[in-house]
């Protein structure tokens, strides 16, 4: 409760009837703010739970790391047709980059990387549900051994466990199935299938092998196994397609910026070492295949030449042998000058034709036949052919012996030149193949990340806070709407047409007194006596002032304090209002007329027996005083309920009750009657006929408006006029209007002096 003394009081001129205007309800932000303040502890609890859940999620969730590789795609060798380069650029786009991205995500590259790193084998320890993985994660690698099992669950891994499977081969029927590996003593282990059937037994560092019927064999090689005996591991061998899909799910490729030619390869995953190794391996495999693709043409040409060189070498040897044999047979050692000139001309023309034809073949891969370059080469070839034909004619005019020698020598020269040319070309292709680097360059290799990219713990906690706050506000407003308790005295005045005499502030001191009494079994005590400066008592002093003007026009000094339902504060209001009235030299009697479960006697620590029940059944009027009990407050007396009778309503209808009540009214300045709830029993309607003033106690945020309307209707049907409402147990923060004043102790004679004016 706030320390402010707060109250809302109706002015005296409107004490009996209330005919204020009934305004249409408008949206009142202050009212909703008051509801939120009233539910501040509930909202705080929701926020606390939200932060706790968010923090737990952030702590338990497996961290995900991210690493990246940068690759540059260099331009291909420019076309020799320089004049068309600018025009060709108009038709170029991101086709090359897009193609390289698809190559990077192709099965050719991913499968090779997966196979080299054996990532088609998934193996990890089994962790305790929810928290086991997080607990094991906080085990530092520098610690030796493994963590002792928690919760008496030795089958789970709790930290420090490690397993490395280098080779795992199985039948296709077991691919993708989750198998269970159980660590044993001295490095031994057992492998079970999904039905807990034993598949094989093995030992660390040795290949375990077993035949699986017609399906094939199971081979398993475990190189490292660090775990307690009995620890369970999950082992899965994925199919190639499944392995590739798992990698592609965590792998992405994007161009760094438009037309930059720089590709950013990104890999995410829970194991920062594995994702780093895998991403670097993908980059290496991609570069290797790019180099292989770039040197493929040279390799194909080289393979062709390597097949052509041996038979060509044999032709050279055969031509030389034939030439030498002919010269020996014909005793011809030297060629004549004319024959030698023809031979050299023919040889040169043959070699030149060979070079031109080879050059034309290369250019035809890039240009059409009608291209000027091709036409120029064809023209040169025609000229050389014409020259060759002329030399052939000259050779035909030579003597027969010279012609034969010329033919044999030409075969030697041409075949030797052709062989030499092909041999040089093969060497050049070997150099090209060895020096091929491709058009792909790795700029940055992946490095092992230091911090995870998710979960972002701070962001999660902040989001959890705001979400829980929003949820708490929504739930508070929903609870308020479902509960339907009236929390605004103005609403009572509008809907019921009853004036609100006072709003009694919630008292923390009274709450402590109640708890102490329940714990120790002692008297609750009267708050007005123990804490006279409490805000609730100040509110009752305001009620006393308003009640004075109401009683001036009443037929008697009897005040009935009623309530629609139990636990609304009738008894608290009755005893403390009596104490406030008695503080001004008045004789006040508080009667506990709840003959079913009266509790006023608990405030003074006296027994309930020998009270109102016995007083009503008493035949004489002389012994009334012996039923009245002292309260410890000067001027305040109490008549407890007495023994609980089996027929309270019939007892209250007895004429003796009315007679005794009239006697007590004449004896005391004020008589306050605490009655049972109106909606529960008819006792209040019976007693109310004897009281000139009836106060209806309404607890804030407790009664639906329908309940108050029904209680008011029942009293009115019994002919009882409700003078006013006491709005009880108001939380200061729940008020959208607050009156503040500093309480000062009022001298005991001041109110009496006011009455005599």
Phi, psi and omega per residue, in radians:
X1 nan 2.450 3.100
X2 -1.263 2.659 -3.119
X3 -1.314 -0.135 -3.129
X4 -1.205 2.347 3.032
X5 -1.496 1.971 -2.948
X6 -2.193 2.431 3.100
X7 -2.745 2.783 3.094
X8 -2.302 2.019 -2.976
X9 -2.175 2.381 3.064
X10 -1.414 2.403 -3.128
X11 -1.226 2.678 -3.031
X12 -1.012 -0.594 -3.059
X13 -1.162 -0.157 3.139
X14 -2.098 0.681 -2.980
X15 -1.467 -0.518 -3.034
X16 -1.740 -0.749 -3.140
X17 -2.179 2.656 -3.129
X18 -2.357 2.080 -3.094
X19 -2.311 0.718 3.135
X20 -1.204 2.796 -3.123
X21 -1.179 2.493 3.115
X22 -1.688 1.851 -3.101
X23 -1.600 2.613 3.027
X24 -1.216 2.431 -3.095
X25 -1.206 2.412 3.084
X26 -2.091 2.830 3.114
X27 -1.189 2.101 -3.098
X28 -2.015 1.809 -3.112
X29 -1.102 -0.619 3.121
X30 -1.096 -0.593 3.118
X31 -1.143 -0.789 3.116
X32 -1.151 -0.636 3.079
X33 -1.100 -0.666 3.081
X34 -1.120 -0.657 3.094
X35 -1.095 -0.742 3.141
X36 -1.129 -0.668 3.104
X37 -1.184 -0.598 3.116
X38 -1.165 -0.558 -3.132
X39 -1.787 0.437 -3.049
X40 -1.076 -0.656 -3.138
X41 -1.232 -0.650 3.087
X42 -1.124 -0.799 3.121
X43 -1.111 -0.712 3.099
X44 -1.066 -0.681 3.107
X45 -1.130 -0.750 3.110
X46 -1.090 -0.739 3.125
X47 -1.114 -0.743 3.123
X48 -1.079 -0.773 3.121
X49 -1.123 -0.705 3.120
X50 -1.084 -0.790 3.118
X51 -1.123 -0.701 3.130
X52 -1.090 -0.784 3.127
X53 -1.171 -0.736 3.114
X54 -1.100 -0.775 3.102
X55 -1.116 -0.688 3.110
X56 -1.128 -0.720 3.112
X57 -1.098 -0.759 3.141
X58 -1.119 -0.605 -3.114
X59 -1.367 -0.588 -3.052
X60 -1.480 -0.610 -3.061
X61 -1.049 2.363 3.125
X62 -1.134 2.224 3.140
X63 -1.192 2.472 3.120
X64 -1.945 2.229 -3.123
X65 -1.813 2.832 -3.135
X66 -2.470 2.396 3.067
X67 -2.426 2.870 -3.055
X68 -2.546 2.790 3.091
X69 -2.256 2.430 3.069
X70 -1.869 2.246 -3.134
X71 -2.193 2.372 3.093
X72 -1.832 2.304 3.050
X73 -1.782 1.918 -3.117
X74 -1.471 2.689 -3.131
X75 -1.155 2.553 3.064
X76 -1.214 2.884 -3.126
X77 -1.045 2.319 -3.060
X78 -1.133 2.637 3.116
X79 -1.211 2.583 3.108
X80 -1.255 -0.260 3.123
X81 -1.500 1.392 -3.020
X82 -1.103 -0.530 -3.083
X83 -1.139 -0.411 -3.095
X84 -1.746 0.052 -3.080
X85 -1.099 -0.782 -3.122
X86 -1.124 -0.704 3.128
X87 -1.187 -0.671 -3.134
X88 -1.122 -0.524 3.130
X89 -1.092 -0.437 3.132
X90 -1.167 -0.487 -3.079
X91 -1.725 -0.029 3.090
X92 -1.533 2.636 3.120
X93 -2.628 -2.393 3.138
X94 -1.663 0.305 -3.096
X95 -1.049 -0.726 -3.118
X96 -1.140 -0.819 3.132
X97 -1.104 -0.771 3.120
X98 -1.063 -0.690 3.126
X99 -1.137 -0.702 3.137
X100 -1.171 -0.623 3.093
X101 -1.109 -0.748 3.113
X102 -1.151 -0.624 3.081
X103 -1.107 -0.720 3.133
X104 -1.086 -0.569 -3.130
X105 -1.664 0.154 -3.101
X106 -1.355 2.771 3.092
X107 -1.138 -0.516 3.136
X108 -1.004 -0.743 -3.101
X109 -1.459 -0.860 -3.045
X110 -1.119 -0.784 -3.109
X111 -1.090 -0.710 3.126
X112 -1.074 -0.747 3.127
X113 -1.160 -0.726 3.128
X114 -1.103 -0.769 -3.121
X115 -1.144 -0.700 -3.115
X116 -1.158 -0.563 -3.132
X117 -1.719 0.048 -3.129
X118 0.967 0.695 -3.139
X119 -1.463 0.030 2.997
X120 -1.377 -0.027 3.082
X121 -1.885 2.118 3.109
X122 -1.922 2.170 3.121
X123 -2.535 2.315 3.085
X124 -2.743 2.745 3.086
X125 -1.191 2.748 3.026
X126 -1.544 2.282 -3.082
X127 -1.919 2.720 3.074
X128 -1.090 2.433 -3.078
X129 -0.958 2.492 3.042
X130 1.237 -1.064 -2.959
X131 -1.874 -0.201 -3.037
X132 -1.093 -0.768 -3.126
X133 -1.121 -0.706 3.138
X134 -1.160 -0.700 3.129
X135 -1.129 -0.710 3.129
X136 -1.200 -0.508 -3.112
X137 -1.166 -0.500 -3.112
X138 -1.468 0.054 3.033
X139 -1.396 2.086 -3.069
X140 -1.334 2.452 -3.125
X141 -1.081 -0.406 -3.116
X142 -1.242 -0.318 -3.140
X143 -1.293 2.522 3.140
X144 -1.632 2.740 3.114
X145 1.281 -2.863 3.127
X146 -2.221 2.787 -3.108
X147 -1.287 2.452 3.061
X148 -1.151 2.552 -3.062
X149 -1.136 2.512 3.060
X150 -1.711 2.757 3.041
X151 0.949 0.419 3.124
X152 1.006 0.782 -3.137
X153 -2.186 1.342 -3.057
X154 -1.259 -0.245 -3.115
X155 -1.292 -0.306 -3.130
X156 -1.624 2.720 3.064
X157 -1.541 2.343 -3.086
X158 -2.099 0.012 3.087
X159 2.434 2.323 3.098
X160 1.668 -0.169 -3.130
X161 -1.256 2.568 -3.140
X162 -2.662 2.440 3.100
X163 -2.534 2.435 3.091
X164 -2.274 2.114 3.109
X165 -1.926 1.989 -3.103
X166 -1.522 -0.534 -3.070
X167 -2.548 2.332 3.129
X168 -2.620 1.963 -3.140
X169 -2.127 2.416 -3.087
X170 -2.658 2.879 3.050
X171 -1.140 2.733 -3.132
X172 -1.082 -0.442 -3.118
X173 -1.159 -0.352 -3.125
X174 -1.774 -0.019 3.138
X175 -1.097 2.333 3.120
X176 1.407 -0.092 3.135
X177 -1.490 2.460 3.138
X178 -1.457 1.982 3.109
X179 -1.790 2.787 -3.085
X180 -2.062 2.152 3.086
X181 -1.863 2.183 -3.102
X182 -1.955 2.123 3.132
X183 -1.231 2.465 3.105
X184 -2.094 -3.040 3.131
X185 -1.310 2.666 3.033
X186 1.009 0.662 3.073
X187 1.363 0.147 3.122
X188 -1.500 2.821 3.117
X189 -2.700 2.827 3.072
X190 -2.223 2.517 3.116
X191 -2.002 2.140 -3.123
X192 -2.010 2.618 3.081
X193 -1.481 -3.036 -3.084
X194 -1.196 -0.240 3.087
X195 -1.775 0.270 3.119
X196 1.122 0.457 3.059
X197 -1.626 2.421 -3.093
X198 -1.209 2.218 3.094
X199 -1.724 -0.835 3.110
X200 -2.802 2.874 3.037
X201 -2.183 2.525 -3.108
X202 -2.683 -3.068 -3.137
X203 -2.437 2.572 -3.105
X204 -1.060 2.324 3.106
X205 1.559 -0.027 3.131
X206 -2.236 2.512 3.128
X207 -1.302 2.141 3.082
X208 -1.723 2.303 -3.058
X209 -2.462 2.427 3.094
X210 -2.635 2.523 3.132
X211 -1.466 2.356 -3.123
X212 -1.916 0.967 3.093
X213 1.163 -2.454 -3.129
X214 -1.324 -0.328 -3.063
X215 -1.239 -0.461 -3.116
X216 2.371 -2.832 -3.093
X217 -1.966 2.729 2.997
X218 -1.929 2.130 3.115
X219 -2.152 2.313 -3.080
X220 -2.463 2.278 3.073
X221 -2.213 1.986 3.115
X222 -1.854 2.066 -3.102
X223 -1.606 -0.506 -3.124
X224 -2.376 2.324 3.054
X225 -2.581 1.837 3.140
X226 -2.049 1.842 -3.088
X227 -2.970 2.814 3.023
X228 -1.224 2.701 3.050
X229 -1.132 2.215 -3.121
X230 1.784 -0.115 3.118
X231 -1.239 2.401 -3.106
X232 -1.694 2.480 3.060
X233 -2.225 2.589 3.065
X234 -1.742 2.259 -3.066
X235 -2.265 2.187 -3.126
X236 -2.368 2.359 2.999
X237 -1.904 2.001 -3.085
X238 -1.512 2.657 3.022
X239 -1.237 2.822 -3.137
X240 -0.985 -0.746 -3.128
X241 -1.127 -0.755 -3.141
X242 -1.128 -0.668 3.129
X243 -1.118 -0.740 -3.138
X244 -1.156 -0.732 3.133
X245 -1.098 -0.671 3.122
X246 -1.096 -0.699 -3.141
X247 -1.238 -0.789 -3.115
X248 -1.102 -0.479 3.101
X249 -1.146 -0.442 -3.128
X250 -1.904 0.032 -3.035
X251 -1.982 2.357 3.121
X252 -2.460 2.619 3.128
X253 -2.305 2.277 3.102
X254 -2.474 2.581 3.041
X255 -1.328 2.349 -3.040
X256 -1.018 -0.817 3.040
X257 -2.647 2.841 -3.032
X258 -1.045 2.250 3.091
X259 1.033 0.398 3.125
X260 -1.447 -0.440 -3.084
X261 1.311 0.145 3.121
X262 -1.846 2.117 3.127
X263 -1.800 2.367 3.109
X264 -1.863 1.923 3.116
X265 -1.638 2.227 -3.077
X266 -2.200 2.421 3.093
X267 -2.326 2.333 3.092
X268 -2.118 2.686 3.119
X269 2.998 2.931 -3.096
X270 -1.354 -0.401 -3.126
X271 -1.813 1.856 -3.047
X272 -1.178 -0.500 3.119
X273 -1.268 -0.775 -3.106
X274 -1.121 -0.783 -3.105
X275 -1.168 -0.558 3.092
X276 -1.187 -0.804 3.123
X277 -1.105 -0.740 -3.101
X278 -1.155 -0.748 -3.116
X279 -1.163 -0.719 3.083
X280 -1.125 -0.641 3.128
X281 -1.182 -0.703 3.088
X282 -1.052 -0.752 3.124
X283 -1.103 -0.760 -3.137
X284 -1.135 -0.749 3.134
X285 -1.112 -0.698 -3.135
X286 -1.121 -0.774 3.121
X287 -1.129 -0.711 -3.124
X288 -1.107 -0.749 3.138
X289 -1.218 -0.522 3.094
X290 -1.165 -0.718 3.099
X291 -1.140 -0.736 3.133
X292 -1.095 -0.674 3.120
X293 -1.178 -0.683 -3.122
X294 -1.178 -0.583 -3.116
X295 -1.653 0.100 -3.079
X296 -1.127 -0.731 -3.115
X297 -1.107 -0.777 3.124
X298 -1.122 -0.635 -3.131
X299 -1.199 -0.708 3.104
X300 -1.104 -0.765 3.120
X301 -1.109 -0.692 3.140
X302 -1.139 -0.707 3.108
X303 -1.097 -0.680 3.114
X304 -1.122 -0.781 -3.132
X305 -1.143 -0.668 3.138
X306 -1.107 -0.477 3.074
X307 -1.388 -0.496 -3.096
X308 -1.475 -0.467 -3.047
X309 -1.130 -0.800 -3.122
X310 -1.029 -0.888 3.114
X311 -1.120 -0.570 3.108
X312 -1.171 -0.621 3.083
X313 -1.111 -0.682 3.110
X314 -1.147 -0.661 3.116
X315 -1.127 -0.689 3.098
X316 -1.080 -0.806 -3.137
X317 -1.110 -0.732 -3.133
X318 -1.135 -0.723 3.128
X319 -1.108 -0.727 3.124
X320 -1.133 -0.729 3.140
X321 -1.113 -0.758 3.136
X322 -1.118 -0.719 -3.137
X323 -1.107 -0.800 -3.129
X324 -1.150 -0.737 -3.129
X325 -1.102 -0.704 -3.125
X326 -1.140 -0.718 3.134
X327 -1.128 -0.666 3.129
X328 -1.177 -0.744 -3.105
X329 -1.136 -0.616 -3.068
X330 -1.783 0.248 3.119
X331 0.852 0.658 3.134
X332 -1.891 2.084 -3.108
X333 -1.824 -0.793 -3.090
X334 -2.006 2.601 3.101
X335 -1.514 2.578 3.054
X336 -1.162 2.788 -3.094
X337 -1.054 -0.743 -3.122
X338 -1.140 -0.729 3.134
X339 -1.137 -0.694 -3.130
X340 -1.130 -0.670 3.135
X341 -1.136 -0.723 3.110
X342 -1.113 -0.732 -3.136
X343 -1.061 -0.819 -3.126
X344 -1.106 -0.686 3.122
X345 -1.105 -0.825 3.127
X346 -1.065 -0.741 -3.120
X347 -1.103 -0.767 -3.135
X348 -1.108 -0.706 3.139
X349 -1.133 -0.723 3.128
X350 -1.079 -0.774 3.138
X351 -1.143 -0.740 -3.140
X352 -1.107 -0.745 3.095
X353 -1.066 -0.682 3.123
X354 -1.077 -0.779 -3.139
X355 -1.128 -0.772 -3.125
X356 -1.131 -0.716 3.129
X357 -1.140 -0.660 3.097
X358 -1.146 -0.733 3.118
X359 -1.127 -0.719 3.120
X360 -1.090 -0.666 3.117
X361 -1.091 -0.681 3.103
X362 -1.152 -0.772 -3.105
X363 -1.220 -0.484 -3.137
X364 -1.175 -0.326 3.072
X365 -1.230 -0.362 -3.057
X366 -1.996 -0.438 -3.066
X367 -2.200 2.762 3.077
X368 -1.437 3.010 -3.087
X369 -1.155 -0.538 -3.076
X370 -1.433 0.003 -3.130
X371 -1.202 2.476 -3.112
X372 -0.985 -0.618 -3.131
X373 -1.122 -0.773 3.130
X374 -1.140 -0.732 3.123
X375 -1.081 -0.679 3.129
X376 -1.112 -0.727 3.110
X377 -1.146 -0.705 3.123
X378 -1.092 -0.647 3.119
X379 -1.129 -0.752 3.115
X380 -1.097 -0.724 -3.134
X381 -1.105 -0.699 3.120
X382 -1.107 -0.726 3.132
X383 -1.094 -0.771 -3.140
X384 -1.139 -0.648 3.097
X385 -1.103 -0.717 3.123
X386 -1.089 -0.738 3.098
X387 -1.107 -0.684 3.117
X388 -1.113 -0.692 3.108
X389 -1.110 -0.631 3.109
X390 -1.126 -0.750 3.105
X391 -1.131 -0.581 3.116
X392 -1.137 -0.696 3.107
X393 -1.120 -0.724 3.097
X394 -1.084 -0.653 3.141
X395 -1.176 -0.581 -3.132
X396 -1.163 -0.387 -3.132
X397 -1.495 -0.140 3.122
X398 -1.326 2.788 3.062
X399 -1.043 2.811 -3.055
X400 -1.058 -0.716 -3.123
X401 -1.125 -0.747 -3.141
X402 -1.153 -0.617 3.125
X403 -1.125 -0.736 -3.140
X404 -1.133 -0.757 3.123
X405 -1.102 -0.698 3.129
X406 -1.066 -0.773 -3.137
X407 -1.074 -0.807 -3.115
X408 -1.162 -0.736 3.140
X409 -1.131 -0.666 3.118
X410 -1.105 -0.712 3.112
X411 -1.045 -0.714 3.124
X412 -1.117 -0.817 -3.093
X413 -1.109 -0.800 -3.085
X414 -1.171 -0.825 -3.121
X415 -1.138 -0.672 3.099
X416 -1.123 -0.769 3.110
X417 -1.104 -0.735 3.131
X418 -1.122 -0.736 3.135
X419 -1.124 -0.741 3.130
X420 -1.104 -0.697 3.135
X421 -1.119 -0.799 -3.139
X422 -1.160 -0.624 3.134
X423 -1.159 -0.724 3.086
X424 -1.120 -0.712 3.121
X425 -1.100 -0.704 3.117
X426 -1.095 -0.722 3.105
X427 -1.129 -0.696 3.107
X428 -1.106 -0.714 3.121
X429 -1.134 -0.637 3.074
X430 -1.083 -0.719 3.111
X431 -1.164 -0.700 3.105
X432 -1.090 -0.789 -3.135
X433 -1.090 -0.736 -3.121
X434 -1.218 -0.515 -3.071
X435 -1.697 0.089 -3.132
X436 -1.223 2.230 3.126
X437 -2.051 -0.128 -3.136
X438 1.314 -3.132 3.138
X439 -1.898 0.337 -3.134
X440 -1.996 2.325 3.133
X441 -2.353 2.251 3.093
X442 -1.445 2.061 -3.128
X443 -1.475 -0.918 -3.123
X444 -2.271 2.200 3.000
X445 -1.403 2.794 3.129
X446 -1.260 2.441 3.053
X447 -1.964 2.661 -3.139
X448 -1.157 2.108 -3.105
X449 -1.210 2.643 -3.116
X450 -1.692 -0.628 -3.099
X451 -2.156 2.558 3.127
X452 -1.292 2.697 3.079
X453 -1.536 -0.377 3.054
X454 -2.762 2.673 0.030
X455 -1.304 2.562 3.047
X456 -1.497 1.680 -2.929
X457 -1.053 -0.764 -3.129
X458 -1.113 -0.736 -3.134
X459 -1.132 -0.675 3.123
X460 -1.115 -0.772 -3.138
X461 -1.141 -0.722 3.117
X462 -1.121 -0.767 3.117
X463 -1.103 -0.746 3.124
X464 -1.071 -0.663 3.122
X465 -1.090 -0.895 -3.089
X466 -1.208 -0.639 3.109
X467 -1.157 -0.762 3.118
X468 -1.133 -0.645 3.089
X469 -1.106 -0.802 3.101
X470 -1.080 -0.770 3.131
X471 -1.119 -0.720 3.120
X472 -1.077 -0.716 3.118
X473 -1.130 -0.788 3.130
X474 -1.077 -0.791 -3.142
X475 -1.126 -0.678 3.123
X476 -1.090 -0.804 3.110
X477 -1.138 -0.646 3.120
X478 -1.171 -0.771 3.094
X479 -1.078 -0.704 3.105
X480 -1.089 -0.704 3.136
X481 -1.206 -0.709 3.139
X482 -1.229 -0.662 3.136
X483 -1.205 -0.683 3.055
X484 1.168 0.297 -3.140
X485 -1.236 2.416 3.133
X486 -1.271 2.238 3.132
X487 -2.170 0.189 -3.108
X488 -2.306 2.009 3.120
X489 -1.077 -0.472 3.088
X490 -1.087 -0.588 3.119
X491 -1.157 -0.638 3.087
X492 -1.114 -0.753 3.137
X493 -1.123 -0.653 -3.137
X494 -1.259 -0.801 -3.004
X495 -1.441 -0.664 -3.076
X496 -1.734 -0.294 -3.091
X497 1.218 0.410 -3.139
X498 -1.911 2.386 3.098
X499 -1.293 2.487 3.066
X500 -1.619 1.912 -3.091
X501 -1.188 -0.680 -3.104
X502 -2.854 2.672 3.003
X503 -1.927 2.045 -3.070
X504 -1.628 2.113 -3.079
X505 -1.256 2.519 3.061
X506 -1.039 2.359 -3.090
X507 -1.953 2.012 3.051
X508 -1.208 -0.571 3.140
X509 -1.114 -0.738 3.108
X510 -1.096 -0.669 3.129
X511 -1.124 -0.721 3.099
X512 -1.129 -0.678 3.125
X513 -1.114 -0.687 3.127
X514 -1.144 -0.779 -3.137
X515 -1.123 -0.705 3.135
X516 -1.131 -0.682 3.135
X517 -1.160 -0.706 3.119
X518 -1.154 -0.586 -3.113
X519 -1.351 -0.764 -3.047
X520 -1.684 -0.251 -3.115
X521 1.307 0.350 3.136
X522 -1.675 -3.120 3.123
X523 -1.185 2.532 3.122
X524 -1.162 -0.774 -3.104
X525 1.636 2.734 -3.130
X526 -1.721 2.113 -3.057
X527 -1.074 -0.669 -3.126
X528 -1.090 -0.420 3.116
X529 -1.537 -0.729 -3.055
X530 -1.455 -0.651 -3.128
X531 -2.271 1.247 -3.062
X532 -1.139 -0.298 3.141
X533 -1.694 0.166 3.118
X534 -1.139 2.556 -3.107
X535 -1.077 -0.590 3.112
X536 -1.119 -0.693 3.127
X537 -1.196 -0.642 3.072
X538 -1.089 -0.656 3.083
X539 -1.109 -0.687 3.115
X540 -1.207 -0.504 3.041
X541 -1.130 -0.655 3.061
X542 -1.146 -0.660 3.069
X543 -1.105 -0.662 3.118
X544 -1.035 -0.755 -3.138
X545 -1.091 -0.808 3.138
X546 -1.148 -0.692 -3.122
X547 -1.128 -0.542 3.136
X548 -1.040 -0.809 -3.129
X549 -1.179 -0.562 3.120
X550 -1.224 -0.690 -3.108
X551 -1.272 -0.356 3.125
X552 -1.101 -0.503 -3.123
X553 -1.791 0.060 -3.074
X554 -1.500 2.774 -3.138
X555 -1.321 -0.464 3.108
X556 -2.579 -3.138 -3.089
X557 -1.777 0.388 -3.121
X558 -1.621 2.228 3.140
X559 -2.048 2.132 3.078
X560 -1.721 2.205 3.100
X561 -1.817 1.942 -3.050
X562 -2.078 2.903 3.090
X563 -2.607 2.690 -3.103
X564 -1.264 -0.583 -3.071
X565 -2.572 2.942 -3.135
X566 -1.156 2.875 3.010
X567 1.057 0.719 3.080
X568 -1.905 -0.075 3.094
X569 1.726 0.394 3.110
X570 -1.100 -0.819 -3.076
X571 -1.145 -0.755 3.089
X572 -1.041 -0.785 3.141
X573 -1.117 -0.732 -3.087
X574 -1.101 -0.902 -3.033
X575 -1.226 -0.673 -3.110
X576 -1.380 -0.563 3.016
X577 -1.123 -0.691 3.069
X578 -1.071 -0.705 3.134
X579 -1.159 -0.676 3.127
X580 -1.154 -0.746 3.100
X581 -1.129 -0.667 -3.119
X582 -1.242 -0.377 -3.109
X583 -1.206 -0.147 -3.128
X584 -1.953 0.709 3.105
X585 1.056 0.646 3.054
X586 -1.898 2.605 3.028
X587 -1.659 2.039 -3.040
X588 -2.147 2.379 3.075
X589 -2.086 2.235 3.056
X590 -1.874 2.148 -3.091
X591 -1.882 2.247 3.042
X592 -1.565 1.674 -3.099
X593 -1.645 0.179 3.068
X594 -1.494 1.585 -3.073
X595 -1.441 0.230 3.133
X596 -1.913 -0.713 3.134
X597 -2.692 0.744 -3.123
X598 -1.004 2.505 -3.067
X599 -2.363 0.196 -3.135
X600 -1.095 -0.543 -3.118
X601 -1.085 -0.408 -3.127
X602 -1.198 -0.427 -3.133
X603 -1.210 -0.439 -3.133
X604 -1.975 -0.015 3.067
X605 1.265 0.581 3.112
X606 -1.986 2.791 3.063
X607 -1.281 2.718 -3.109
X608 -1.371 -0.422 -3.043
X609 -1.143 2.824 -3.101
X610 1.110 1.038 -3.098
X611 -2.370 -2.361 -3.025
X612 -1.104 -0.710 3.137
X613 -1.016 -0.819 -3.135
X614 -1.210 -0.595 -3.138
X615 -1.146 -0.697 -3.137
X616 -1.157 -0.672 -3.113
X617 -1.407 -0.146 3.107
X618 -1.230 2.276 -3.073
X619 -1.422 -0.471 -3.109
X620 -1.752 2.867 -3.128
X621 -1.876 -0.038 -3.078
X622 -1.359 -0.466 -3.017
X623 -1.697 0.406 -3.111
X624 -1.129 -0.654 -3.048
X625 -1.076 -0.493 -3.079
X626 -1.276 -0.212 3.105
X627 -1.598 -0.227 -3.123
X628 -1.446 2.333 -3.112
X629 -2.001 2.556 3.104
X630 -1.386 2.595 -3.111
X631 -1.896 -0.155 -3.050
X632 1.600 -0.208 3.077
X633 -1.770 2.192 -3.091
X634 -1.053 2.214 3.117
X635 1.540 -0.133 -3.103
X636 -1.904 2.185 3.109
X637 -2.126 2.834 -3.083
X638 -2.341 2.344 2.989
X639 -1.956 1.791 -3.101
X640 -1.187 3.029 -3.080
X641 -1.234 -0.477 -3.066
X642 1.420 -2.896 3.131
X643 -1.125 2.506 -3.117
X644 -1.411 1.934 -3.073
X645 -1.394 2.828 3.107
X646 -1.339 -0.327 -3.085
X647 -2.289 1.241 -3.062
X648 -1.059 -0.737 -3.084
X649 -1.106 -0.775 3.124
X650 -1.111 -0.628 -3.137
X651 -1.170 -0.690 3.139
X652 -1.254 -0.418 3.089
X653 -1.363 -0.169 -3.115
X654 -1.143 2.461 -3.125
X655 -1.076 -0.477 -3.123
X656 -1.094 -0.603 3.139
X657 -1.093 -0.773 -3.136
X658 -1.130 -0.720 -3.137
X659 -1.128 -0.808 -3.123
X660 -1.142 -0.603 3.141
X661 -1.161 -0.645 3.106
X662 -1.168 -0.681 3.095
X663 -1.096 -0.780 -3.138
X664 -1.151 -0.625 3.113
X665 -1.105 -0.622 3.111
X666 -1.357 -0.345 -3.098
X667 -1.493 -0.617 -3.040
X668 -1.950 2.725 3.083
X669 -1.247 -0.636 3.106
X670 -2.404 2.437 3.043
X671 -2.138 2.068 -3.137
X672 -1.927 2.192 -3.096
X673 -1.959 2.119 3.051
X674 -1.600 2.054 -3.013
X675 -1.976 2.845 3.104
X676 -1.166 2.904 3.125
X677 -1.024 2.485 -3.063
X678 -1.173 -0.776 -3.048
X679 -1.343 -0.266 -3.106
X680 -1.482 -0.810 -3.085
X681 -2.433 3.027 -3.107
X682 -1.675 0.118 -3.065
X683 -1.048 -0.697 -3.100
X684 -1.090 -0.672 3.126
X685 -1.145 -0.618 3.127
X686 -1.225 -0.801 -3.087
X687 -1.244 -0.611 -3.056
X688 -1.068 -0.421 3.121
X689 -1.178 -0.354 -3.126
X690 -1.666 -0.125 -3.099
X691 -1.884 2.304 3.121
X692 -1.367 -0.405 -3.092
X693 -2.213 2.250 3.112
X694 -2.142 2.228 3.065
X695 -1.936 2.347 3.111
X696 -1.819 2.027 3.134
X697 -1.510 2.147 3.134
X698 -2.083 2.202 3.135
X699 -1.554 2.320 -3.120
X700 -1.107 2.409 3.097
X701 1.030 0.565 -3.072
X702 -2.197 -0.770 -3.046
X703 -1.704 2.306 2.859
X704 -1.203 2.658 -3.111
X705 -1.068 -0.583 3.115
X706 -1.069 -0.655 3.132
X707 -1.115 -0.743 3.127
X708 -1.189 -0.666 3.107
X709 -1.106 -0.700 3.135
X710 -1.191 -0.719 3.119
X711 -1.118 -0.745 3.110
X712 -1.096 -0.713 -3.127
X713 -1.124 -0.731 -3.138
X714 -1.112 -0.715 3.115
X715 -1.171 -0.715 3.140
X716 -1.163 -0.634 3.087
X717 -1.151 -0.457 3.093
X718 -1.492 0.056 3.127
X719 1.424 0.348 -3.110
X720 -1.792 2.267 3.138
X721 -1.716 2.143 3.105
X722 -1.467 2.056 -3.116
X723 -1.285 -0.661 -3.100
X724 -2.970 3.034 -3.090
X725 -2.013 2.401 3.002
X726 -1.837 1.905 -3.116
X727 -1.481 1.818 -2.910
X728 -1.786 2.738 3.019
X729 1.025 0.830 -3.137
X730 -1.493 2.146 3.017
X731 -1.321 2.319 -3.087
X732 -1.035 -0.691 -3.124
X733 -1.255 -0.205 -3.133
X734 -1.543 -0.057 -3.113
X735 -1.641 2.363 3.083
X736 -1.687 0.137 2.949
X737 -2.514 2.407 -3.036
X738 -2.366 2.193 3.005
X739 -1.741 2.342 -3.096
X740 -2.092 2.406 3.001
X741 -2.755 2.751 3.123
X742 -1.630 2.196 -3.140
X743 -1.307 2.351 3.011
X744 -2.221 2.392 -3.119
X745 -1.046 2.170 -3.136
X746 -1.488 2.271 3.104
X747 -1.023 2.537 -3.038
X748 -1.044 -0.508 -3.064
X749 -1.537 -0.171 -2.970
X750 -1.129 -0.764 -3.095
X751 -1.221 -0.638 3.090
X752 -1.130 -0.667 3.099
X753 -1.142 -0.620 3.119
X754 -1.137 -0.643 -3.124
X755 -1.184 -0.465 -3.082
X756 -1.513 -0.089 -3.137
X757 -1.222 nan nan
